[in-house]
Structure formats: structure tokens, C-alpha cells
């Protein structure tokens, strides 16, 4: 059995997500699994899909109303570089910043945003986005600094694609079709895995995978598992 990498579950969830809420749930799960309290996908071009986040709502409201992205040192670092990076608002270099940046830092810390991992995303035509995971202390950085930056960048790029390009898919697909687990199982089957393989990969009981696949076949009006994966692929559900 192949080794799982930290971003694999997030990438797999992005592939099978059928709504923005499902992507938010995937980001929440990844955050909790790796010691982060918060996540934020932020578009930096004024798009209506500009952010998906579980930051405190009062902080998000203030961030937008005060246009904090113009002075946010993490956003500035994103705009300067192309590689994922870890950061801490306790960094002494911020003490030499302008008063408004120092005030922003202190307010962010007061809202429980202290340190994290940010992944810049270049989205073409001079636009940018960023995927950030943050926490209220620096303990989250212990594991974050060991994460593969290439895999991190791939996950962030796929997330951006999902938000930017799948709106038509989500509007066509009925919420009553496949749930996330059923879609994930079918996707693994489409990749040539047996049901036992799928159970091992997802660390679930074989019986749960079998029942979920059978339920998916019924929803897709498919007779065989091969037909179910073909239908789900044609409908862009996996």
C-alpha cells in the first residue's frame, strides 16, 4: 500500500467535492488534522469568490471593511513570492513596521491568528490568490515546516481551480446525487482499486465501502460498478 502524504486527503476531497461547503469541510478537516485552528482561501482580485474561511466572523468583517489586505504582512509576502512559507506574527521584524501594520498585527493576534502556513497561488492575468492555515500559537509550525511545498502548491492550485472553474458543475449536480464519501469511493474504483483497496486507503470498514458503492449505483441508475464509474465520470461527479 502506498504511503499517504499530508495533503493527499485534502487533494482527494477537492477532486470529489460537489459544493463550496464540501470544500470548506475538507479544509476544516485538514486544519484540525495538522494543528491549525483556521483556514482561509482568499482571492486578491476582488472576485465575488474572494474568500472561504472559518476565521472569526467579526474579524473577517473588519478585515474587509478596513481593507486590511493592503497592509497585511502575510498578503504582502504572498505577492512577493511564489513558494509556500511559514510565518509568525510574533516575528520581531514586524516591530519595525509602520504603526498601522503593528496595529493590524496586534488585532489579528487578539482574534487568535498568530502563526501559520500560507501558499501563494498564481491564477493568471496578473491575479493572485492564497490558501492559508493559521492557529493561535506557534506550535502548528512544528509540522508545517516539514510539509512538502510542491504538494502544498498542488493542493492550493487544485482548490483554486475547484472554486474558479466548477461553478457550472455544482449548479448542474443535484445535492441529492452522490455524497462525498460515495464519490470518493467511486473515484478510487475508477482508478482501478478494489473495494478492499478503497477500504484500506480510506481507513474504513469494507462493509461501509460496499454499501456506499451500492447506494451510488442506485442513485446513478447503474447496473454494474463499471457503469456507475462511467456515468459518474460523464456527469463530472468524480
Secondary structure, 3 states (H helix, E strand, C coil): CCCCCCCHHHHHHHHHCCCHHHHHHHHHHHHHHCCCCEEEEEECCCCCCCEEECCCHHHHHHHHHCCHHHCCHHHHHHHHCCCCEEEECCCHHHHHCCHHHHHHHHHHHHCCCCEEEEEEEEEECCEEEEEEEEECCHHHHHHHCCCCHHHHHHHHHHHHHHHHHCHHHHHHCCCCCCCHHHHHHHHHHHCCCCHHHHHHHHCCCHHHHHHHHHHHHHHCCCCCHHHHHHHHHHCCCC
